Amino acid sequence: MRRLTDALLTTDLTQRVRLAQAVLAMGLMAAGVVAMNYFAAAGIALVRPVLVWTVATLSGMVVFFVLIRSGFSRNLRDPSMTVPQMVFAIACSAAAYAMLGAGRGGVFPIVMVVLMFGMFVVSPRRMRWVSLYAVLLFGLTMSVMAWRRPGVYAPAVEFGHFLMVATMMPGVSILASRLGLLRQRARLQRAELSQALVRIRELATRDELTGLINQRHMLELMEQEHQRCIRSGQTFCIGVLDIDHLAGVNERLGRDAGDALLRAMAMEAARHVRVSDVFSRWDGGRFVLLLPDTRAALARGGFERLHQCASDVRPTGIVGAQVTLSGGLAEHHAGETVMHTLERARAAMHDARNQGRARVVVA
């Protein structure tokens, strides 16, 4: 059953929606066909014209389905061909009105269903044109039938029917306009909600000042790496870097200068980090580097290059200052926790500071 559905409606989600809409339209027209043939069987309508009408109606809806299913409609302004389907269905309804004689009142509910079918997908402007087309076509049909068969299509009755159609159609257009506004508001709300969710995710995972991964998200990534290493038997390294004398910069030049230094340091360091590594701001002037699937002997070279990049930092508002980093690197050992490895890297960083700063110590 699923294979048959996929073959009929395709597996492309957008195309599937269009084809499902076409199938629904075919179902509505099929209901009209059943009603028409009932009137023919009851002797209210002539059998031969109804059979011709039935073939033409069903063939037309099949043609629309084939045009959409083949992909031809993708090149059209309206790939779903909703308006052409509505125009065709209204024309079929007008033809049915001319055939049914005493039973012609049964056409009006079908026309309303056709119009409601388009209200939810067609723009208000195009819906107004479809409504005007329906009024003019039914007005013409009623006039011709009242002239040709006044005994069945009494002019006074047809004028009443025309007034009813001319009242219903503008009402449908007004409802379509209201639905169009609601759809537009819903789209705007979805776009705003999507932007808000993106912003929330950024705030949840990114440091607002530097744009780097924040401490909370870094802890999650380190724990994931820890679990991966438990399964694979590999290891990883954690490095801690601290900007030397950041507190002095804040005291002498103000917090804005310190923030500028942090941003400049983050931008420069991010340029020297491997694609596979993860660099984050931890707190204050401290950064943490996660080096997956790497032992200390190999990690040290990359970590020292990152440490040396501080000399290229040129923060705004700190002219002629030499920026340096103190760093500590630790390789994760089997059996210890992530926090234990991080603490060893932090302790190595403190050793670097105690040895005179501007250096790297491996735990």
Number of C-alpha atoms within 10 A of each C-alpha: 6 7 10 9 11 12 11 14 20 16 12 9 10 10 18 18 14 19 22 15 17 23 17 13 22 21 14 16 21 16 12 22 20 12 14 27 19 15 22 19 13 11 11 17 22 16 18 10 13 22 15 10 20 21 11 13 21 15 12 17 21 15 11 22 25 15 17 21 20 9 12 11 17 15 8 10 8 12 15 24 19 19 19 13 20 20 17 16 24 24 18 21 26 22 18 23 22 21 22 21 18 13 15 19 12 17 21 17 11 18 21 15 13 20 25 16 17 20 22 15 16 21 18 22 12 15 25 20 13 22 22 15 16 23 21 15 17 23 19 14 18 23 18 14 20 20 13 11 13 15 11 14 21 16 17 11 14 20 16 12 17 20 13 13 21 18 12 16 22 16 14 20 24 16 17 25 20 14 18 19 14 12 15 12 12 12 12 12 12 12 12 12 12 12 12 12 12 12 13 12 11 15 14 15 19 21 19 13 13 19 16 21 23 24 19 14 15 22 17 12 15 22 15 13 20 21 13 15 17 13 9 10 10 17 20 21 26 27 30 30 28 27 22 19 13 20 14 11 18 15 11 10 12 13 14 13 19 24 20 18 25 22 19 19 25 21 15 17 20 18 11 15 18 12 8 10 14 19 22 26 26 21 12 13 19 19 24 26 22 25 26 20 17 18 16 21 10 11 22 21 11 16 24 16 13 21 22 19 18 20 14 14 20 18 19 14 14 15 8 8 12 12 21 23 26 26 33 30 30 27 23 25 14 12 8 10 13 19 13 14 21 24 16 22 27 24 20 23 28 20 20 22 20 10 13 9 19 18 19 26 21 20 17
